[in-house]
């Protein structure tokens, strides 16, 4: 069963109405730039031509927020929630304060809510209107998160979207979809993987993927010991 955080009912008859779509339809949206992205590209080109910015340096900054700083911050939040019951309780009660205590603050992360997945409920996050995303803990949003295909299908057919990402959940596990807004950002705390007992927080953080914190993925399997 899949539900939306606003409790909107979804007609099961529509769940497979687009089965003819390509398996990874969200990937085909990646090359389409919206008006804002086109303006950013044009501005980047002008500034580069005038010698005001170094494209290589800009790429490095983007890579830092997208693949290094952001997801690692969120992974540390998740790992601490797994390992520290007191922090988990704080995160449930006041995610903004708990996350800020680790030094992860800034724009797009002022008002955070932590969503704890369980064997009964799997949480997944989308922004149906644009691309609201918790930058301080996840970095820059991936292209697929901003695509029209993901924004529409995540609500209409969450199991189909998860299948596109290679994730299959038990049929009895409910999928709850949360719609980010300009006021609230969500961070999914996935279930701690089996076999991770005895790992310290650094080792646990290494198991946490960006997609697991959005809800479109799961943590990595701990290495055999």
Secondary structure as a PSIPRED ss2 file (coil, helix, strand):
# PSIPRED VFORMAT (PSIPRED V4.0)

   1 X C   1.000  0.000  0.000
   2 X E   0.000  0.000  1.000
   3 X E   0.000  0.000  1.000
   4 X E   0.000  0.000  1.000
   5 X C   1.000  0.000  0.000
   6 X C   1.000  0.000  0.000
   7 X C   1.000  0.000  0.000
   8 X C   1.000  0.000  0.000
   9 X C   1.000  0.000  0.000
  10 X C   1.000  0.000  0.000
  11 X C   1.000  0.000  0.000
  12 X H   0.000  1.000  0.000
  13 X H   0.000  1.000  0.000
  14 X H   0.000  1.000  0.000
  15 X C   1.000  0.000  0.000
  16 X C   1.000  0.000  0.000
  17 X C   1.000  0.000  0.000
  18 X C   1.000  0.000  0.000
  19 X C   1.000  0.000  0.000
  20 X C   1.000  0.000  0.000
  21 X C   1.000  0.000  0.000
  22 X C   1.000  0.000  0.000
  23 X C   1.000  0.000  0.000
  24 X C   1.000  0.000  0.000
  25 X H   0.000  1.000  0.000
  26 X H   0.000  1.000  0.000
  27 X H   0.000  1.000  0.000
  28 X H   0.000  1.000  0.000
  29 X H   0.000  1.000  0.000
  30 X C   1.000  0.000  0.000
  31 X C   1.000  0.000  0.000
  32 X C   1.000  0.000  0.000
  33 X C   1.000  0.000  0.000
  34 X C   1.000  0.000  0.000
  35 X H   0.000  1.000  0.000
  36 X H   0.000  1.000  0.000
  37 X H   0.000  1.000  0.000
  38 X H   0.000  1.000  0.000
  39 X H   0.000  1.000  0.000
  40 X H   0.000  1.000  0.000
  41 X H   0.000  1.000  0.000
  42 X H   0.000  1.000  0.000
  43 X H   0.000  1.000  0.000
  44 X H   0.000  1.000  0.000
  45 X H   0.000  1.000  0.000
  46 X H   0.000  1.000  0.000
  47 X H   0.000  1.000  0.000
  48 X H   0.000  1.000  0.000
  49 X H   0.000  1.000  0.000
  50 X C   1.000  0.000  0.000
  51 X C   1.000  0.000  0.000
  52 X C   1.000  0.000  0.000
  53 X C   1.000  0.000  0.000
  54 X C   1.000  0.000  0.000
  55 X H   0.000  1.000  0.000
  56 X H   0.000  1.000  0.000
  57 X H   0.000  1.000  0.000
  58 X H   0.000  1.000  0.000
  59 X H   0.000  1.000  0.000
  60 X H   0.000  1.000  0.000
  61 X H   0.000  1.000  0.000
  62 X H   0.000  1.000  0.000
  63 X H   0.000  1.000  0.000
  64 X H   0.000  1.000  0.000
  65 X H   0.000  1.000  0.000
  66 X H   0.000  1.000  0.000
  67 X H   0.000  1.000  0.000
  68 X H   0.000  1.000  0.000
  69 X H   0.000  1.000  0.000
  70 X H   0.000  1.000  0.000
  71 X H   0.000  1.000  0.000
  72 X H   0.000  1.000  0.000
  73 X H   0.000  1.000  0.000
  74 X H   0.000  1.000  0.000
  75 X H   0.000  1.000  0.000
  76 X H   0.000  1.000  0.000
  77 X H   0.000  1.000  0.000
  78 X H   0.000  1.000  0.000
  79 X H   0.000  1.000  0.000
  80 X H   0.000  1.000  0.000
  81 X H   0.000  1.000  0.000
  82 X H   0.000  1.000  0.000
  83 X H   0.000  1.000  0.000
  84 X C   1.000  0.000  0.000
  85 X H   0.000  1.000  0.000
  86 X H   0.000  1.000  0.000
  87 X H   0.000  1.000  0.000
  88 X H   0.000  1.000  0.000
  89 X H   0.000  1.000  0.000
  90 X H   0.000  1.000  0.000
  91 X H   0.000  1.000  0.000
  92 X H   0.000  1.000  0.000
  93 X H   0.000  1.000  0.000
  94 X C   1.000  0.000  0.000
  95 X H   0.000  1.000  0.000
  96 X H   0.000  1.000  0.000
  97 X H   0.000  1.000  0.000
  98 X H   0.000  1.000  0.000
  99 X H   0.000  1.000  0.000
 100 X H   0.000  1.000  0.000
 101 X C   1.000  0.000  0.000
 102 X C   1.000  0.000  0.000
 103 X C   1.000  0.000  0.000
 104 X C   1.000  0.000  0.000
 105 X C   1.000  0.000  0.000
 106 X C   1.000  0.000  0.000
 107 X C   1.000  0.000  0.000
 108 X C   1.000  0.000  0.000
 109 X C   1.000  0.000  0.000
 110 X C   1.000  0.000  0.000
 111 X C   1.000  0.000  0.000
 112 X E   0.000  0.000  1.000
 113 X E   0.000  0.000  1.000
 114 X E   0.000  0.000  1.000
 115 X E   0.000  0.000  1.000
 116 X E   0.000  0.000  1.000
 117 X C   1.000  0.000  0.000
 118 X C   1.000  0.000  0.000
 119 X C   1.000  0.000  0.000
 120 X C   1.000  0.000  0.000
 121 X E   0.000  0.000  1.000
 122 X E   0.000  0.000  1.000
 123 X E   0.000  0.000  1.000
 124 X E   0.000  0.000  1.000
 125 X E   0.000  0.000  1.000
 126 X E   0.000  0.000  1.000
 127 X C   1.000  0.000  0.000
 128 X C   1.000  0.000  0.000
 129 X C   1.000  0.000  0.000
 130 X C   1.000  0.000  0.000
 131 X C   1.000  0.000  0.000
 132 X C   1.000  0.000  0.000
 133 X C   1.000  0.000  0.000
 134 X C   1.000  0.000  0.000
 135 X H   0.000  1.000  0.000
 136 X H   0.000  1.000  0.000
 137 X H   0.000  1.000  0.000
 138 X H   0.000  1.000  0.000
 139 X C   1.000  0.000  0.000
 140 X C   1.000  0.000  0.000
 141 X C   1.000  0.000  0.000
 142 X C   1.000  0.000  0.000
 143 X H   0.000  1.000  0.000
 144 X H   0.000  1.000  0.000
 145 X H   0.000  1.000  0.000
 146 X H   0.000  1.000  0.000
 147 X C   1.000  0.000  0.000
 148 X H   0.000  1.000  0.000
 149 X H   0.000  1.000  0.000
 150 X H   0.000  1.000  0.000
 151 X H   0.000  1.000  0.000
 152 X H   0.000  1.000  0.000
 153 X H   0.000  1.000  0.000
 154 X H   0.000  1.000  0.000
 155 X H   0.000  1.000  0.000
 156 X H   0.000  1.000  0.000
 157 X C   1.000  0.000  0.000
 158 X H   0.000  1.000  0.000
 159 X H   0.000  1.000  0.000
 160 X H   0.000  1.000  0.000
 161 X H   0.000  1.000  0.000
 162 X H   0.000  1.000  0.000
 163 X H   0.000  1.000  0.000
 164 X H   0.000  1.000  0.000
 165 X C   1.000  0.000  0.000
 166 X C   1.000  0.000  0.000
 167 X C   1.000  0.000  0.000
 168 X C   1.000  0.000  0.000
 169 X C   1.000  0.000  0.000
 170 X C   1.000  0.000  0.000
 171 X C   1.000  0.000  0.000
 172 X C   1.000  0.000  0.000
 173 X C   1.000  0.000  0.000
 174 X E   0.000  0.000  1.000
 175 X E   0.000  0.000  1.000
 176 X E   0.000  0.000  1.000
 177 X E   0.000  0.000  1.000
 178 X E   0.000  0.000  1.000
 179 X E   0.000  0.000  1.000
 180 X C   1.000  0.000  0.000
 181 X C   1.000  0.000  0.000
 182 X C   1.000  0.000  0.000
 183 X C   1.000  0.000  0.000
 184 X C   1.000  0.000  0.000
 185 X E   0.000  0.000  1.000
 186 X E   0.000  0.000  1.000
 187 X E   0.000  0.000  1.000
 188 X E   0.000  0.000  1.000
 189 X E   0.000  0.000  1.000
 190 X C   1.000  0.000  0.000
 191 X C   1.000  0.000  0.000
 192 X C   1.000  0.000  0.000
 193 X C   1.000  0.000  0.000
 194 X C   1.000  0.000  0.000
 195 X C   1.000  0.000  0.000
 196 X C   1.000  0.000  0.000
 197 X C   1.000  0.000  0.000
 198 X C   1.000  0.000  0.000
 199 X C   1.000  0.000  0.000
 200 X C   1.000  0.000  0.000
 201 X H   0.000  1.000  0.000
 202 X H   0.000  1.000  0.000
 203 X H   0.000  1.000  0.000
 204 X H   0.000  1.000  0.000
 205 X H   0.000  1.000  0.000
 206 X C   1.000  0.000  0.000
 207 X C   1.000  0.000  0.000
 208 X C   1.000  0.000  0.000
 209 X C   1.000  0.000  0.000
 210 X H   0.000  1.000  0.000
 211 X H   0.000  1.000  0.000
 212 X H   0.000  1.000  0.000
 213 X H   0.000  1.000  0.000
 214 X H   0.000  1.000  0.000
 215 X C   1.000  0.000  0.000
 216 X C   1.000  0.000  0.000
 217 X C   1.000  0.000  0.000
 218 X C   1.000  0.000  0.000
 219 X C   1.000  0.000  0.000
 220 X C   1.000  0.000  0.000
 221 X C   1.000  0.000  0.000
 222 X C   1.000  0.000  0.000
 223 X C   1.000  0.000  0.000
 224 X C   1.000  0.000  0.000
 225 X C   1.000  0.000  0.000
